[in-house]
């Protein structure tokens, strides 16, 4: 058992680092979501999910753009 660990220690360390980065990313996304931030970048004008994340505020934005003729 210890021989296997010793021979694969570099792969184990790399996997542990990748796993830690993924966990930290998930924690960051959860905290951002609780603060009300979107993970998409906030440019709803060209978003294919229009209305899916912004909802009513995006609809108001579209109405204003229609009124202004853009």
Secondary structure by P-SEA (a helix, b strand, c coil): caaaaaaaaaaaaaaaaaaaaaaaaaaaaaaaaaaccccccccccccccccccccaaaaaaaaaaaaacc
